[in-house]
Amino acid sequence: MSVEVTLDLDNLVRFKRTMERLGKLTLTIGFQGKDGRQKYPTGINVATVALYNEFGTDGHGGGRGANLGIPARSFLRGTLFERRHDIETEMATSLGAIVNGRTTPIAGLSDVGQKVARMVTEKIRGSRGWAKGNAASTIKNKGFDWPLHETLKLRDSVSWAVRKGSAKGSIIAQGSA
């Protein structure tokens, strides 16, 4: 019995270059660029409101909005934890398409970013079923009790970005859910 091994160096070199390009990119999900800088009527930007809601505030100073004692309503971390299997599947599918030359690293990461951002907006949309309700004073001011839905600006501002290098790198491609 004999075994024949054929090594295609051209494909190996192509694979190495693709992995090097992919390794120089970062995918971020959140409130970035113009989406995160949008302002509420109070003057606070969407990214700040997202931060207050994601982690909550203790109600003891710390800036505009921090005195409100907002409970943590983890829509970002919650999505990443609860949907991690779906996200891993999307990443694996995208990586397969990148490695097999069916898409580019930027396009593959953009596709994953779009899908994960959509998952986050779904989490926010369903907040009435999982998030701690608004305080009585908030309900009185808003006229309803649906956390994270005062103006829908938060839900509509979830975005993704493919960045060069680190999460602070320049944006190469971006979009919203």
N, C-alpha and C positions, 0 to 999 in steps of 0.2 A: 504494500500500500504506500502510495506517495502523496504528499501534500504540496500544493503549489500556492505560494503567497505572492500576490501582486500588489505593489504599493504604488498608488497614484500620487506622485509628489505634487503635481499641479493642484489637485483637490486639497491636499494637506496644507499647502502654502495658502490657498484661498481661505481655508478654514481658519488658519492662524491669523490672517489679516482681519477677517471678520470678527474673531474673538477679541483682537486688540482694539478694534473700533468700538465694539460693544463695551469693553472694559473701561472706555474713556467717557461713557455716558452715565447719567443718573436720571431716574424717573422720580418726580415728586408729585404728590397729590395733596391738594389743600386749597388755599386761598392766596393766590400769587398773581403777580402782574396787575393788570387793570382790574381784574375781578376782585382781588383782595383789597384794592385801594378805593373801591366804591364806598360812598358815605351814606350813612343813615341820616335822617333828618336832624338827629341830635349832633351830627358832626363826627361820630365815631365810625371808623372804617370797618368793613366787613370782616377783615382778618382779625381785628381786635375782638369783635363780638364773638367770632368763632372760638378764639382762645378762651374768653370768659366762659363760654358754654361748654367747651370741651373739658376744661379742668375745673370749672367752678371758681367762685371767689368766696373769701371768708367774710366779707362784709365789713372789714376793718381798714378802710382807706386803700391807698395804693393806686389812686388815679381815677379818672372819670369812669364811672360804671362799676368800679370795684367795690363801692359802698353798698351795692345792691344785694349782696349775699346770694349770688346765683349758684344753684346746685350744679354739680358736674353732670353734664349730659353728653357722654362720650360717643359722638357720632363717627369721628374719624377712627379712633382706636377701637371702638366697638365694631365697626365695619371690618377693619383689618383682622381682628380676632375671630369674629363670627363667620366671616366669609373667606378665611385664610385658605381653605381647600379650593374654593372657586378661583381665588387669585393665583394660587400655585398652579392650577390647571391652565389658566390663561397664560401665565409666564412660560410654562413648559411648551404649550402650543406655539407661542410666539418664538421661543428659542428654536424650536424645531424648524419653523419657517425661515428663520434667519440663517441657521446652519445649512439648510438645504437650498439656500439662494432664492427662495420664493418671495422674500421681502428683505428690506434693509434693516439694520439695527434701529435706525431712527423711526422708521415706519412701524416696526414690530413693537417697540416700546410705546409709541404713540397709541397704537391699538389697545395695548394693555391699560395705558393711562385713561383712555376714554371709558373703558369698561369698569375700571375701579372707581373712577369719579362718578359714574352712573350708580354704582353700588352705594356710594356715600350719600348721594341724593335720595336714593330709595330709603336709606336708614333715616334720614332727616324727615322725609315725607311720612314715615310711619311713627314718628316720635310720640304721637298721642298714645300709642300702645305700650311704649317702653320707658319714656323719659318721665322724670319726676315732674308733676304738674306745677303750674305757675303759682306764685304766692297770691293770696286773696287780693292784695293791693294791685298786683299786676293784672289780675283778671278784671278788676274794677276799671283800671286804666285802659286796657285793651278791649274789654267787652267780650272776651272769650278765653278759654283755657286750652290752648294748643301750643305746647312748648316748641320753640324754634321756628314758628310760623307767623311772626308779627307782620312782616312785609314780604316774605318769601325770598328776600334778597340773599339770605344765607344759603338756602337750598340752591338758588339759581347761580350762585357765585363759586360753587365747587369747581375747581379746575385741575388740570394736569399740565406738567411741563417736562420735556426731555431737555436736560441741561448738559452742557459740556463740563466734564470733570465732576466736581462735588455738587451737593444740593444747593450750594450758593453760586454755582457756575452760571455762565451766560445761557439764556434760553435759546435753544435751537428750534424747537417746535412746541406748540402749546395749544390748548383748547379747553373747552368746558364740557360738562356732562350734557 
